[in-house]
Amino acid sequence: MSDVLLSFRGREIRAAEVEFLRRLIAENPGLSRYRLSVRVCAAWNWVQPNGHPRDMVCRSLMLRLHRAGHIQLPEPKRKLANNAILHRRVREVPAVDQTPITSSLAALGALEIQLVRRTEGEALFGQLLKQHHYLGYSRPVGEHLKYLVLAGGRPVACLGWSSAPLKLKLRDELVGAPMAAYRHNLHLIVYNSRYLILPWVQVPHLASHLLARIARRISADWQELYHHPVQLLESFVDTERFKGTCYRAANWKLLGRSEGRGTKSKTGAQTSIKELWVYPLGKGFRQKLLAP
């Protein structure tokens, strides 16, 4: 009979792990929750692909065990603000020129695609999404990249890419295996979490052109920051708002439609139907996702 208490982010937690946590907390009464998580990550070799400890994931695990009564964490050193609110905050930046841009793609001229994460351009990226994207802006958690596209020095588009959703039946069918068979390689899949062509920009074929250009560089960009490549791109398209035209034009593949419950739904509440589009970055992506 299995003694697994829970499975958390791919790690099975048994009685032995709980006993280790109890002993660590008892022997280090002065350590904060953060310091405890760092110790745990070092002891369990719980690290990201780039070698950094998974301390935030570890703290979430310990809090879950604490709330279930398995361990007793020390009191928080300080009261944290609501994360949902913090993640939507963006620094104010000067207003941008909203003079309409209407031209052909060729007449638009050279496009500059900037990686703006941890740069001055990140604030502008966030502000544009907050003001003009129907989902607004929310700071991504985990691995992510932010691209700001400029034409003649003026912003024309924003593209955000994040860690992929954990469970997708349509993806399992594409890979040809249940999620458990490739969960350890889920970091090789990234999700187009935000795509915005600014509303005053009317340039035919711009959206598909940018998707194609990003697809050619994103694996190298991910490798540089996170020390691993990318094998598969994903995106959900809200069928009540969009038709997925730019994804189709950029040679993405439509896998099917969601059941309208969302990737994190626990209540069964109905949401809008989404189409799942994917773009493999090479013919051997299945083998790489399924590799040990």
C-alpha positions as CSV (number, residue, x, y, z in Angstrom):
1,M,0.0,0.0,0.0
2,S,1.4,3.4,-1.0
3,D,2.3,5.8,1.8
4,V,2.2,8.8,-0.5
5,L,0.4,11.7,1.3
6,L,0.2,13.9,-1.8
7,S,1.8,14.6,-5.1
8,F,3.0,18.2,-5.6
9,R,4.5,19.6,-8.8
10,G,5.8,16.1,-9.7
11,R,7.2,15.3,-6.3
12,E,5.6,12.6,-4.2
13,I,5.5,13.4,-0.5
14,R,5.6,10.5,1.9
15,A,5.8,10.1,5.6
16,A,9.6,10.2,5.5
17,E,9.6,13.7,3.8
18,V,7.1,15.0,6.4
19,E,9.3,13.7,9.2
20,F,12.3,15.4,7.7
21,L,10.4,18.7,7.6
22,R,9.3,18.3,11.2
23,R,12.8,17.7,12.3
24,L,14.2,20.6,10.3
25,I,11.7,23.0,11.7
26,A,12.3,21.7,15.3
27,E,16.1,22.0,15.0
28,N,15.9,25.5,13.5
29,P,13.3,27.5,15.4
30,G,14.7,30.8,14.3
31,L,14.5,30.2,10.6
32,S,11.9,32.0,8.5
33,R,9.7,30.1,6.1
34,Y,11.9,31.3,3.2
35,R,15.1,30.1,4.9
36,L,13.5,26.8,5.6
37,S,12.4,26.4,2.0
38,V,16.0,27.0,0.8
39,R,17.3,24.3,3.2
40,V,14.7,21.9,1.9
41,C,15.5,22.6,-1.7
42,A,19.2,22.0,-1.0
43,A,18.5,18.7,0.8
44,W,16.1,17.4,-1.8
45,N,18.0,18.8,-4.8
46,W,14.8,20.5,-5.8
47,V,16.0,22.9,-8.5
48,Q,14.8,24.5,-11.7
49,P,16.4,23.6,-15.0
50,N,18.7,26.6,-14.7
51,G,19.9,25.4,-11.3
52,H,18.1,27.9,-9.1
53,P,16.2,26.4,-6.1
54,R,12.4,26.0,-6.4
55,D,12.0,27.9,-3.1
56,M,8.6,29.4,-4.0
57,V,7.2,26.0,-5.0
58,C,8.7,24.5,-1.8
59,R,7.0,27.2,0.3
60,S,3.7,26.4,-1.3
61,L,4.1,22.7,-0.5
62,M,5.1,23.5,3.1
63,L,2.0,25.8,3.5
64,R,-0.2,23.0,2.1
65,L,1.2,20.5,4.6
66,H,0.9,23.1,7.4
67,R,-2.8,23.7,6.6
68,A,-3.4,20.0,6.5
69,G,-1.9,19.6,10.0
70,H,1.1,17.5,8.9
71,I,3.7,20.1,10.0
72,Q,3.7,23.3,12.1
73,L,5.4,26.2,10.3
74,P,6.7,29.3,12.2
75,E,4.6,32.4,12.0
76,P,5.3,34.6,9.0
77,K,7.9,37.3,9.6
78,R,5.7,39.9,7.9
79,K,2.2,40.1,6.4
80,L,2.3,39.9,2.7
81,A,0.0,41.9,0.4
82,N,-2.6,40.2,-1.7
83,N,-0.6,38.5,-4.5
84,A,-3.4,38.8,-7.0
85,I,-3.3,42.6,-6.6
86,L,0.5,42.8,-6.6
87,H,0.8,40.7,-9.8
88,R,-1.5,43.2,-11.6
89,R,0.4,46.3,-10.6
90,V,2.5,48.1,-13.2
91,R,4.6,51.2,-13.0
92,E,3.1,54.2,-14.7
93,V,4.9,55.3,-17.9
94,P,4.4,58.3,-20.2
95,A,1.6,57.9,-22.7
96,V,2.6,56.6,-26.1
97,D,1.7,58.1,-29.5
98,Q,-1.6,56.6,-30.6
99,T,-1.7,58.1,-34.1
100,P,-3.2,55.4,-36.4
101,I,-0.7,53.2,-38.2
102,T,-2.3,51.9,-41.4
103,S,0.0,50.4,-44.0
104,S,1.1,47.2,-45.7
105,L,3.6,45.0,-43.8
106,A,6.3,45.9,-46.2
107,A,5.6,49.7,-45.9
108,L,5.8,49.4,-42.1
109,G,9.5,49.1,-42.3
110,A,12.0,47.3,-40.1
111,L,10.5,45.8,-36.9
112,E,12.5,45.7,-33.7
113,I,11.6,42.8,-31.4
114,Q,12.9,43.6,-27.9
115,L,13.2,41.2,-25.0
116,V,12.1,43.5,-22.2
117,R,12.0,41.3,-19.1
118,R,14.1,43.0,-16.4
119,T,14.7,46.0,-18.6
120,E,13.2,49.5,-18.7
121,G,10.8,48.4,-21.4
122,E,9.1,46.0,-19.1
123,A,7.0,48.8,-17.5
124,L,5.7,49.9,-20.9
125,F,4.9,46.3,-21.8
126,G,2.8,45.9,-18.7
127,Q,1.1,49.3,-19.1
128,L,0.1,48.5,-22.7
129,L,-1.4,45.2,-21.7
130,K,-3.2,46.7,-18.8
131,Q,-4.8,49.4,-20.9
132,H,-5.5,47.6,-24.2
133,H,-5.6,43.7,-23.7
134,Y,-9.0,42.3,-22.8
135,L,-7.4,40.2,-20.1
136,G,-5.4,43.0,-18.7
137,Y,-1.9,42.5,-17.2
138,S,-0.8,39.9,-14.7
139,R,2.8,39.3,-13.8
140,P,3.6,35.7,-14.9
141,V,4.8,33.2,-12.3
142,G,7.7,30.9,-13.2
143,E,9.6,30.9,-16.4
144,H,8.5,33.6,-18.9
145,L,9.6,36.0,-21.6
146,K,8.2,39.4,-22.7
147,Y,8.6,40.7,-26.2
148,L,7.8,44.3,-27.1
149,V,7.7,45.0,-30.9
150,L,8.6,48.5,-32.2
151,A,8.2,50.0,-35.7
152,G,10.0,53.3,-36.2
153,G,10.5,53.5,-32.5
154,R,6.8,53.2,-31.7
155,P,5.3,50.1,-30.0
156,V,3.0,48.1,-32.2
157,A,2.7,44.7,-30.4
158,C,3.3,42.8,-27.1
159,L,3.8,39.1,-26.8
160,G,4.0,37.3,-23.5
161,W,5.2,33.7,-23.1
162,S,4.9,31.6,-19.9
163,S,5.2,28.1,-18.5
164,A,2.7,25.7,-20.0
165,P,-0.6,24.6,-18.3
166,L,-0.1,21.4,-16.4
167,K,-2.9,19.2,-17.7
168,L,-4.3,19.3,-21.2
169,K,-6.0,16.2,-22.7
170,L,-5.6,17.6,-26.2
171,R,-1.8,17.9,-25.7
172,D,-1.7,14.3,-24.4
173,E,-3.3,13.2,-27.6
174,L,-0.7,15.1,-29.6
175,V,2.2,13.7,-27.7
176,G,0.7,10.3,-27.8
177,A,1.1,9.6,-24.1
178,P,-0.5,10.6,-20.7
179,M,0.8,13.7,-19.0
180,A,2.7,11.5,-16.4
181,A,5.0,10.3,-19.2
182,Y,6.3,13.7,-20.0
183,R,5.6,15.8,-16.9
184,H,9.3,15.9,-16.1
185,N,9.8,17.7,-19.4
186,L,6.9,20.1,-19.2
187,H,9.4,23.0,-19.0
188,L,10.1,22.3,-22.7
189,I,6.6,23.6,-23.6
190,V,5.7,27.3,-23.4
191,Y,2.4,29.1,-23.6
192,N,1.5,32.3,-25.5
193,S,-0.2,33.9,-22.5
194,R,-0.7,37.3,-24.0
195,Y,-0.8,38.6,-27.6
196,L,-1.7,42.2,-28.3
197,I,-1.6,44.1,-31.6
198,L,-2.2,47.7,-30.4
199,P,-5.7,48.9,-31.4
200,W,-4.4,51.9,-33.5
201,V,-2.2,49.5,-35.6
202,Q,-4.0,48.2,-38.7
203,V,-1.4,46.3,-40.7
204,P,-2.5,43.2,-42.6
205,H,-0.5,40.0,-41.9
206,L,1.5,41.7,-39.0
207,A,0.2,39.3,-36.4
208,S,1.1,36.1,-38.2
209,H,4.5,37.6,-39.3
210,L,5.4,38.3,-35.7
211,L,4.4,34.7,-34.6
212,A,6.7,33.3,-37.2
213,R,9.6,35.5,-36.2
214,I,9.2,34.7,-32.5
215,A,9.0,31.0,-33.3
216,R,12.4,31.2,-35.0
217,R,14.1,32.8,-32.0
218,I,12.2,31.8,-28.8
219,S,14.1,28.5,-28.1
220,A,17.4,30.3,-28.2
221,D,16.1,33.1,-26.0
222,W,14.7,30.6,-23.5
223,Q,18.0,28.7,-23.6
224,E,20.0,31.9,-22.8
225,L,17.8,32.8,-19.8
226,Y,16.7,29.4,-18.4
227,H,19.4,27.1,-19.8
228,H,17.1,24.8,-21.7
229,P,15.5,24.9,-25.2
230,V,11.8,24.9,-26.1
231,Q,10.2,22.1,-28.1
232,L,6.5,23.1,-28.4
233,L,4.5,26.4,-28.4
234,E,0.9,26.5,-27.3
235,S,-1.9,29.1,-27.2
236,F,-5.6,29.3,-26.3
237,V,-7.9,31.3,-28.5
238,D,-11.2,32.5,-27.1
239,T,-13.7,31.6,-29.8
240,E,-16.2,34.2,-28.6
241,R,-13.7,36.9,-29.6
242,F,-11.3,35.6,-32.2
243,K,-11.0,33.1,-35.0
244,G,-7.4,32.1,-34.7
245,T,-6.6,33.5,-38.1
246,C,-3.1,34.7,-37.4
247,Y,-2.1,31.3,-35.8
248,R,-3.5,29.4,-38.9
249,A,-1.6,31.8,-41.2
250,A,1.6,31.2,-39.2
251,N,1.2,27.4,-39.7
252,W,0.2,26.6,-36.2
253,K,-2.0,23.5,-35.8
254,L,-5.5,23.5,-34.3
255,L,-5.8,20.5,-31.8
256,G,-9.4,21.1,-30.8
257,R,-11.7,22.9,-28.4
258,S,-11.8,23.0,-24.6
259,E,-14.9,21.9,-22.6
260,G,-15.3,25.5,-21.3
261,R,-14.2,24.8,-17.7
262,G,-10.8,26.4,-17.7
263,T,-7.4,24.8,-16.8
264,K,-7.8,25.4,-13.1
265,S,-11.5,25.0,-12.6
266,K,-12.5,23.0,-9.5
267,T,-16.2,24.0,-9.4
268,G,-17.2,23.2,-12.9
269,A,-18.2,26.8,-13.6
270,Q,-18.6,27.4,-17.3
271,T,-16.2,29.7,-19.2
272,S,-15.9,30.6,-22.9
273,I,-14.9,27.8,-25.2
274,K,-11.2,28.0,-26.2
275,E,-9.3,26.5,-29.1
276,L,-5.9,25.0,-28.5
277,W,-3.3,25.9,-31.1
278,V,0.2,24.4,-31.1
279,Y,3.4,24.9,-33.0
280,P,6.1,22.2,-32.7
281,L,9.7,23.5,-33.0
282,G,11.1,20.5,-34.8
283,K,10.0,17.1,-36.0
284,G,11.5,15.3,-33.0
285,F,9.5,17.2,-30.4
286,R,7.6,14.1,-29.2
287,Q,10.7,12.1,-28.6
288,K,12.3,15.0,-26.7
289,L,9.2,15.4,-24.5
290,L,9.1,11.7,-23.7
291,A,12.9,11.4,-23.1
292,P,13.9,10.2,-19.6
